Amino acid sequence: AESLRSVLEPTKRARLRGDYRTGRRLNMRRVLEYVASGYRKDKIWLRRTRPSARTYQIFVAVDDSTSMRARGGADAALEALAALAEGLERLEAGSVGVARFGETVEILHGVGGAPLDAGACRDCAARFTFAQEGTRPRPA
């Protein structure tokens, strides 16, 4: 999760910060100073300035062909999918989608739907067969 944190920079401004002359919300710590200064120190407002939250749409496609099972990559791919989903959920990176491809492409978990938590990841992993012949993805 920490490696992902450095790659996925925050994109959404969620936190109010700073001392400004205009803004969205009063900084209650500065209001007393403002009144005590005879209404001269008027930097009493907070704004959303720095991005602090992430809003990404991440789509992961996993090869579902027989070559993955033959070379021992099937288990590693499912473990990597679970680790990636857990890390992205911990970071609150946004929505995650999963698809499998081989002869055809099938979306197992859509990007706009429910979050990809442990249960949804388990359901996606159960739908992988690693029995498709070839990897020429065509929309289903």
Backbone as ProteinMPNN parsed JSONL, in Angstrom:
{"seq_chain_A": "AESLRSVLEPTKRARLRGDYRTGRRLNMRRVLEYVASGYRKDKIWLRRTRPSARTYQIFVAVDDSTSMRARGGADAALEALAALAEGLERLEAGSVGVARFGETVEILHGVGGAPLDAGACRDCAARFTFAQEGTRPRPA", "coords_chain_A": {"N_chain_A": [[0.824, -1.19, 0.0], [2.0, 1.21, 0.672], [3.81, 1.651, -1.415], [2.03, 2.068, -3.491], [0.863, 4.411, -2.594], [2.778, 6.385, -3.086], [2.764, 6.465, -5.836], [0.112, 6.973, -6.651], [-1.065, 9.954, -6.634], [-2.782, 12.345, -4.583], [-5.904, 13.649, -5.746], [-8.244, 14.923, -5.202], [-9.616, 17.675, -3.516], [-10.072, 17.797, -0.2], [-9.58, 18.613, 2.411], [-9.728, 21.36, 4.616], [-7.666, 24.191, 4.897], [-5.23, 26.657, 6.009], [-4.845, 30.285, 6.337], [-6.771, 32.755, 5.299], [-8.035, 35.753, 3.689], [-10.499, 35.518, 2.536], [-12.822, 32.817, 2.19], [-14.126, 29.451, 2.778], [-14.9, 28.517, 5.315], [-14.9, 29.511, 8.727], [-11.946, 29.922, 10.667], [-11.853, 29.025, 13.775], [-9.928, 29.346, 15.724], [-8.58, 31.6, 14.974], [-10.433, 33.636, 15.15], [-10.731, 34.864, 17.677], [-8.283, 36.236, 17.877], [-8.695, 38.021, 15.791], [-10.82, 39.615, 16.722], [-9.604, 40.648, 19.036], [-7.569, 42.156, 17.911], [-8.729, 44.45, 17.085], [-10.195, 44.136, 14.792], [-8.383, 44.018, 12.662], [-6.452, 42.046, 11.93], [-7.372, 40.074, 9.672], [-7.226, 37.519, 8.56], [-8.874, 34.975, 8.7], [-10.134, 32.842, 7.55], [-10.738, 29.543, 6.134], [-9.684, 27.433, 3.437], [-10.079, 24.979, 0.804], [-7.209, 23.802, -0.264], [-4.906, 22.114, -0.842], [-4.749, 19.027, -2.576], [-6.037, 16.112, -1.025], [-7.351, 13.713, -1.048], [-8.037, 10.7, -2.967], [-9.265, 10.041, -6.204], [-9.56, 7.815, -8.323], [-10.118, 5.762, -11.207], [-9.575, 2.53, -11.629], [-8.676, -0.121, -13.662], [-8.255, -3.537, -13.925], [-6.936, -6.088, -15.869], [-6.781, -9.532, -16.327], [-4.998, -12.255, -17.639], [-6.643, -15.073, -18.833], [-5.971, -17.46, -19.994], [-4.931, -20.811, -21.026], [-2.192, -20.919, -20.951], [-1.371, -19.491, -18.752], [-2.005, -21.189, -16.608], [-0.455, -23.417, -17.272], [2.153, -22.51, -17.045], [2.346, -21.913, -14.396], [1.473, -19.44, -13.529], [-1.074, -18.757, -12.792], [-1.937, -18.94, -10.063], [-0.226, -17.03, -8.959], [-1.092, -14.732, -10.299], [-3.707, -14.428, -9.306], [-3.158, -14.059, -6.594], [-1.709, -11.675, -6.753], [-3.713, -9.995, -7.726], [-5.455, -9.995, -5.523], [-3.798, -8.812, -3.565], [-3.323, -6.306, -4.736], [-5.942, -5.281, -4.849], [-6.522, -5.133, -2.106], [-4.583, -3.292, -1.23], [-5.314, -0.992, -2.711], [-7.855, -0.575, -1.684], [-7.231, 0.015, 0.974], [-5.875, 2.414, 0.624], [-7.935, 3.981, -0.221], [-8.321, 4.63, -2.945], [-10.143, 4.912, -4.989], [-12.465, 3.679, -7.422], [-12.365, 0.253, -8.461], [-12.025, -1.993, -11.137], [-12.369, -5.291, -12.587], [-11.327, -7.562, -15.072], [-11.36, -10.47, -17.187], [-9.412, -11.996, -19.721], [-8.979, -13.758, -22.78], [-9.72, -15.78, -25.282], [-12.04, -14.334, -25.429], [-13.308, -11.316, -23.882], [-14.289, -10.659, -20.605], [-16.028, -8.788, -18.281], [-15.618, -8.86, -14.914], [-15.979, -7.453, -12.571], [-17.367, -4.39, -12.337], [-16.265, -0.966, -12.827], [-17.779, 1.179, -11.866], [-19.452, 0.115, -9.941], [-20.084, -1.562, -6.828], [-17.591, -1.357, -4.175], [-14.389, -2.999, -4.547], [-13.989, -5.199, -2.416], [-12.82, -7.686, -0.02], [-14.638, -9.845, -0.247], [-15.827, -9.431, -2.803], [-13.555, -9.636, -4.349], [-12.903, -12.303, -3.912], [-15.108, -13.508, -5.174], [-14.609, -12.732, -7.829], [-12.187, -14.08, -8.284], [-13.057, -16.711, -8.188], [-14.354, -16.972, -10.593], [-12.435, -17.177, -12.54], [-11.063, -19.374, -14.92], [-8.854, -20.217, -16.313], [-8.716, -21.626, -18.695], [-9.129, -20.865, -21.281], [-8.465, -20.932, -24.74], [-5.73, -19.534, -26.22], [-4.88, -16.011, -26.58], [-6.464, -13.762, -27.762], [-7.971, -11.102, -27.465], [-11.344, -10.251, -27.837], [-14.183, -8.205, -27.821], [-16.958, -9.325, -25.84]], "CA_chain_A": [[0.0, 0.0, 0.0], [2.862, 2.39, 0.721], [4.336, 1.866, -2.763], [0.945, 2.653, -4.274], [0.617, 5.765, -2.109], [3.697, 7.311, -3.745], [2.427, 6.536, -7.256], [-1.211, 7.566, -6.81], [-1.1, 11.239, -5.948], [-4.143, 12.821, -4.3], [-6.48, 14.474, -6.802], [-9.456, 15.585, -4.717], [-9.388, 18.577, -2.383], [-11.051, 17.47, 0.828], [-9.224, 19.181, 3.697], [-9.673, 22.825, 4.704], [-6.412, 24.628, 5.512], [-4.718, 27.989, 5.725], [-5.399, 31.522, 6.897], [-7.024, 33.605, 4.144], [-8.981, 36.851, 3.883], [-11.801, 34.99, 2.111], [-12.778, 31.361, 2.164], [-15.351, 28.691, 2.926], [-15.264, 28.277, 6.704], [-14.123, 30.287, 9.688], [-10.968, 29.266, 11.528], [-12.276, 29.504, 15.086], [-8.746, 29.719, 16.501], [-8.162, 32.943, 14.563], [-11.492, 34.621, 15.359], [-10.409, 35.64, 18.887], [-7.206, 37.171, 17.496], [-9.303, 39.029, 14.927], [-11.576, 40.536, 17.569], [-8.667, 41.324, 19.934], [-6.722, 43.082, 17.157], [-9.523, 45.586, 16.615], [-10.681, 43.751, 13.472], [-7.366, 44.284, 11.645], [-5.894, 40.768, 11.452], [-8.577, 39.453, 9.147], [-6.985, 36.235, 7.888], [-9.568, 34.054, 9.601], [-10.904, 31.886, 6.754], [-10.113, 28.309, 5.655], [-9.998, 27.02, 2.057], [-9.56, 23.691, 0.337], [-6.101, 24.218, -1.114], [-4.091, 20.997, -1.32], [-5.478, 17.764, -2.72], [-5.716, 15.166, 0.041], [-8.047, 12.449, -1.281], [-7.795, 10.133, -4.294], [-10.439, 9.612, -6.959], [-9.105, 7.161, -9.538], [-10.832, 4.594, -11.71], [-8.512, 1.598, -11.987], [-9.215, -1.327, -14.282], [-7.235, -4.583, -13.978], [-7.266, -7.193, -16.757], [-5.934, -10.694, -16.043], [-4.989, -13.276, -18.689], [-7.371, -16.262, -18.389], [-5.693, -18.521, -20.958], [-4.315, -22.028, -20.495], [-0.756, -20.71, -20.766], [-1.157, -19.032, -17.373], [-2.026, -22.364, -15.729], [0.645, -24.3, -17.638], [3.43, -21.947, -16.576], [2.274, -21.644, -12.962], [1.204, -18.03, -13.265], [-2.463, -18.548, -12.398], [-2.006, -18.64, -8.63], [0.469, -15.757, -8.727], [-1.938, -13.652, -10.805], [-4.813, -14.228, -8.37], [-2.592, -13.471, -5.369], [-1.384, -10.279, -7.06], [-4.99, -9.283, -7.808], [-5.947, -9.803, -4.151], [-2.927, -7.839, -2.891], [-3.577, -5.002, -5.342], [-7.263, -4.826, -4.405], [-6.419, -4.777, -0.689], [-3.815, -2.05, -1.137], [-6.104, 0.124, -3.237], [-8.943, -0.325, -0.739], [-6.633, 0.652, 2.144], [-5.558, 3.795, 0.246], [-9.155, 4.644, -0.68], [-7.869, 5.206, -4.208], [-11.245, 5.112, -5.914], [-13.14, 2.447, -7.805], [-11.511, -0.73, -9.139], [-12.723, -2.97, -11.954], [-11.582, -6.474, -12.928], [-11.781, -8.293, -16.254], [-10.522, -11.586, -17.622], [-9.358, -12.051, -21.178], [-8.395, -14.918, -23.446], [-10.382, -15.67, -26.589], [-13.011, -13.258, -25.258], [-13.12, -10.457, -22.712], [-15.459, -10.623, -19.733], [-15.863, -7.902, -17.124], [-16.046, -9.577, -13.717], [-16.384, -6.461, -11.568], [-17.373, -3.095, -12.999], [-15.596, 0.141, -12.152], [-18.737, 2.065, -11.218], [-20.298, -0.591, -8.986], [-19.681, -1.653, -5.419], [-16.131, -1.423, -4.033], [-13.762, -4.322, -4.677], [-13.505, -5.615, -1.106], [-12.339, -9.067, 0.014], [-15.682, -10.729, -0.759], [-15.945, -9.241, -4.251], [-12.322, -10.159, -4.941], [-13.054, -13.759, -3.865], [-16.061, -13.863, -6.228], [-13.911, -12.581, -9.109], [-11.188, -15.15, -8.401], [-13.761, -17.973, -8.445], [-14.821, -17.001, -11.987], [-11.316, -17.451, -13.44], [-10.937, -20.8, -15.226], [-7.55, -20.431, -16.935], [-8.94, -22.694, -19.67], [-9.391, -20.316, -22.609], [-7.402, -21.199, -25.708], [-5.197, -18.346, -26.876], [-5.139, -14.691, -25.995], [-6.841, -12.775, -28.772], [-9.183, -10.507, -26.868], [-12.403, -9.633, -28.631], [-15.325, -7.904, -26.925], [-17.991, -10.374, -25.778]], "C_chain_A": [[0.871, 1.258, 0.0], [3.481, 2.687, -0.637], [3.281, 2.507, -3.649], [0.693, 4.1, -3.871], [1.515, 6.776, -2.819], [3.369, 7.479, -5.225], [1.111, 7.267, -7.476], [-1.297, 8.848, -5.989], [-2.544, 11.647, -5.68], [-4.629, 13.773, -5.4], [-7.67, 15.289, -6.319], [-9.132, 16.437, -3.493], [-10.47, 18.329, -1.337], [-10.792, 18.2, 2.143], [-9.165, 20.704, 3.617], [-8.408, 23.227, 5.439], [-6.19, 26.106, 5.264], [-5.434, 29.11, 6.44], [-5.532, 32.517, 5.748], [-8.01, 34.711, 4.504], [-10.392, 36.463, 3.448], [-11.709, 33.477, 2.101], [-14.136, 30.738, 2.394], [-15.827, 28.576, 4.376], [-14.355, 29.089, 7.622], [-13.142, 29.401, 10.441], [-11.21, 29.815, 12.932], [-11.094, 29.908, 15.977], [-8.302, 31.15, 16.194], [-9.207, 34.026, 14.869], [-11.201, 35.478, 16.59], [-9.303, 36.645, 18.618], [-7.773, 38.334, 16.686], [-10.047, 40.081, 15.763], [-10.627, 41.332, 18.461], [-7.792, 42.343, 19.209], [-7.486, 44.305, 16.668], [-9.976, 45.381, 15.182], [-9.691, 44.101, 12.361], [-6.778, 43.005, 11.089], [-7.053, 39.895, 10.949], [-8.336, 38.158, 8.352], [-7.547, 35.12, 8.765], [-10.322, 32.951, 8.853], [-10.066, 30.693, 6.322], [-10.572, 28.035, 4.223], [-9.514, 25.601, 1.821], [-8.457, 24.013, -0.662], [-5.332, 23.042, -1.693], [-4.937, 19.755, -1.499], [-5.061, 16.786, -1.625], [-6.41, 13.824, -0.134], [-7.814, 12.0, -2.721], [-9.118, 9.723, -4.937], [-9.962, 9.067, -8.3], [-10.094, 6.082, -9.934], [-9.776, 3.664, -12.285], [-9.149, 0.327, -12.516], [-8.078, -2.333, -14.462], [-7.734, -5.703, -14.877], [-6.261, -8.323, -16.534], [-6.114, -11.71, -17.158], [-5.619, -14.557, -18.143], [-7.115, -17.445, -19.318], [-5.0, -19.713, -20.29], [-2.82, -21.851, -20.254], [-0.441, -20.212, -19.355], [-1.119, -20.214, -16.407], [-0.83, -23.261, -15.997], [1.982, -23.801, -17.097], [3.413, -21.584, -15.1], [1.98, -20.205, -12.612], [-0.201, -17.756, -12.772], [-2.577, -18.162, -10.929], [-1.351, -17.295, -8.311], [-0.383, -14.579, -9.186], [-3.094, -13.368, -9.847], [-4.338, -13.64, -7.047], [-2.256, -11.989, -5.58], [-2.652, -9.434, -7.15], [-5.529, -9.004, -6.411], [-5.112, -8.756, -3.411], [-3.156, -6.426, -3.423], [-4.918, -4.436, -4.875], [-7.222, -4.39, -2.946], [-5.67, -3.455, -0.505], [-4.595, -0.841, -1.614], [-7.277, 0.454, -2.324], [-8.413, 0.403, 0.5], [-6.304, 2.119, 1.859], [-6.788, 4.636, -0.065], [-8.878, 5.376, -1.987], [-9.0, 5.505, -5.173], [-11.88, 3.79, -6.247], [-12.216, 1.566, -8.65], [-12.4, -1.694, -9.896], [-11.789, -4.109, -12.334], [-12.192, -7.131, -14.156], [-10.846, -9.469, -16.494], [-10.537, -11.605, -19.144], [-8.625, -13.301, -21.618], [-8.87, -14.83, -24.885], [-11.396, -14.527, -26.567], [-12.666, -12.457, -24.005], [-14.413, -10.465, -21.913], [-15.147, -9.728, -18.533], [-16.453, -8.609, -15.912], [-16.555, -8.631, -12.63], [-16.26, -5.092, -12.212], [-16.737, -1.997, -12.156], [-16.593, 0.978, -11.352], [-19.573, 1.407, -10.144], [-19.802, -0.517, -7.56], [-18.155, -1.723, -5.326], [-15.616, -2.854, -4.102], [-13.15, -4.687, -3.324], [-13.108, -7.087, -1.161], [-13.367, -10.039, -0.556], [-15.828, -10.639, -2.269], [-14.714, -9.784, -4.965], [-12.364, -11.684, -4.975], [-14.004, -14.239, -4.964], [-15.414, -13.772, -7.607], [-12.93, -13.726, -9.326], [-11.851, -16.485, -8.706], [-14.207, -18.085, -9.897], [-13.686, -17.186, -12.997], [-11.205, -18.956, -13.649], [-9.541, -21.153, -15.72], [-7.624, -21.606, -17.916], [-9.226, -22.161, -21.068], [-8.189, -20.564, -23.507], [-6.977, -19.896, -26.365], [-5.545, -17.061, -26.148], [-5.327, -13.681, -27.114], [-8.113, -12.124, -28.279], [-10.086, -9.87, -27.904], [-13.542, -9.332, -27.671], [-16.385, -8.976, -27.0], [-19.329, -9.853, -26.189]], "O_chain_A": [[0.508, 2.262, -0.613], [3.664, 3.854, -0.984], [3.588, 3.381, -4.46], [0.346, 4.926, -4.715], [1.083, 7.888, -3.122], [3.662, 8.523, -5.808], [1.003, 8.09, -8.384], [-1.57, 8.813, -4.789], [-3.434, 11.327, -6.468], [-3.866, 14.592, -5.912], [-8.06, 16.255, -6.975], [-8.466, 15.986, -2.561], [-11.644, 18.62, -1.566], [-11.727, 18.386, 2.922], [-8.62, 21.265, 2.666], [-8.102, 22.67, 6.493], [-6.857, 26.727, 4.437], [-6.479, 28.918, 7.06], [-4.534, 33.06, 5.274], [-8.729, 34.617, 5.499], [-11.37, 37.023, 3.943], [-10.614, 32.923, 2.012], [-15.169, 31.388, 2.235], [-17.031, 28.542, 4.63], [-13.185, 29.317, 7.315], [-13.465, 28.271, 10.809], [-10.817, 30.94, 13.239], [-11.252, 30.726, 16.883], [-7.721, 31.825, 17.043], [-8.884, 35.214, 14.847], [-11.401, 36.692, 16.554], [-9.375, 37.784, 19.08], [-7.378, 39.485, 16.873], [-9.913, 41.282, 15.531], [-10.801, 42.538, 18.635], [-7.321, 43.298, 19.826], [-6.943, 45.111, 15.913], [-10.126, 46.347, 14.434], [-10.097, 44.441, 11.249], [-6.619, 42.888, 9.874], [-7.625, 39.097, 11.691], [-9.183, 37.763, 7.552], [-6.815, 34.423, 9.468], [-11.077, 32.2, 9.471], [-8.85, 30.798, 6.162], [-11.697, 28.361, 3.845], [-8.655, 25.089, 2.54], [-8.735, 24.447, -1.779], [-5.125, 22.974, -2.904], [-5.772, 19.457, -0.645], [-3.874, 16.645, -1.331], [-6.08, 12.876, 0.577], [-7.446, 12.798, -3.583], [-9.98, 9.131, -4.287], [-9.963, 9.784, -9.3], [-10.821, 5.552, -9.093], [-9.156, 3.969, -13.304], [-10.051, -0.233, -11.895], [-7.058, -2.019, -15.077], [-8.834, -6.217, -14.674], [-5.049, -8.103, -16.55], [-7.237, -11.995, -17.577], [-5.186, -15.071, -17.111], [-7.953, -18.34, -19.421], [-4.547, -19.631, -19.148], [-2.241, -22.563, -19.434], [0.637, -20.483, -18.826], [-0.298, -20.241, -15.491], [-0.246, -23.811, -15.063], [2.843, -24.602, -16.732], [4.376, -21.002, -14.601], [2.223, -19.792, -11.478], [-0.501, -16.632, -12.37], [-3.233, -17.177, -10.587], [-1.858, -16.523, -7.498], [-0.397, -13.536, -8.532], [-3.428, -12.209, -9.601], [-5.03, -12.818, -6.446], [-2.488, -11.159, -4.701], [-2.668, -8.287, -6.703], [-6.007, -7.903, -6.139], [-5.662, -7.908, -2.707], [-3.181, -5.464, -2.655], [-5.018, -3.254, -4.545], [-7.827, -3.38, -2.588], [-6.083, -2.605, 0.284], [-4.543, 0.22, -0.991], [-7.659, 1.617, -2.196], [-9.072, 1.305, 1.018], [-6.436, 2.969, 2.739], [-6.699, 5.86, -0.163], [-9.156, 6.568, -2.126], [-8.815, 6.293, -6.1], [-11.842, 2.864, -5.436], [-11.406, 2.055, -9.437], [-13.411, -2.161, -9.371], [-10.573, -3.93, -12.398], [-13.412, -7.246, -14.273], [-9.694, -9.464, -16.062], [-11.542, -11.275, -19.774], [-7.765, -13.824, -20.91], [-8.479, -13.925, -25.622], [-11.586, -13.838, -27.569], [-11.845, -12.869, -23.186], [-15.499, -10.299, -22.469], [-14.128, -9.898, -17.863], [-17.644, -8.921, -15.884], [-17.455, -8.977, -11.864], [-15.164, -4.68, -12.593], [-16.679, -2.091, -10.929], [-16.265, 1.438, -10.258], [-20.349, 2.095, -9.481], [-19.183, 0.463, -7.144], [-17.496, -2.107, -6.293], [-16.325, -3.799, -3.756], [-11.951, -4.511, -3.108], [-13.064, -7.672, -2.243], [-13.0, -10.967, -1.277], [-15.941, -11.663, -2.944], [-14.821, -10.33, -6.063], [-11.917, -12.296, -5.945], [-13.744, -15.253, -5.611], [-15.641, -14.631, -8.459], [-12.848, -14.28, -10.423], [-11.271, -17.312, -9.41], [-14.42, -19.195, -10.385], [-13.948, -17.337, -14.191], [-11.247, -19.727, -12.69], [-9.098, -22.289, -15.553], [-6.734, -22.455, -17.968], [-9.538, -22.946, -21.963], [-7.041, -20.423, -23.084], [-7.792, -19.228, -27.002], [-6.376, -17.029, -25.24], [-4.455, -12.853, -27.376], [-9.213, -12.548, -28.636], [-9.654, -9.066, -28.731], [-13.83, -10.14, -26.788], [-16.689, -9.487, -28.078], [-20.307, -10.601, -26.194]]}, "name": "protein", "num_of_chains": 1, "seq": "AESLRSVLEPTKRARLRGDYRTGRRLNMRRVLEYVASGYRKDKIWLRRTRPSARTYQIFVAVDDSTSMRARGGADAALEALAALAEGLERLEAGSVGVARFGETVEILHGVGGAPLDAGACRDCAARFTFAQEGTRPRPA"}
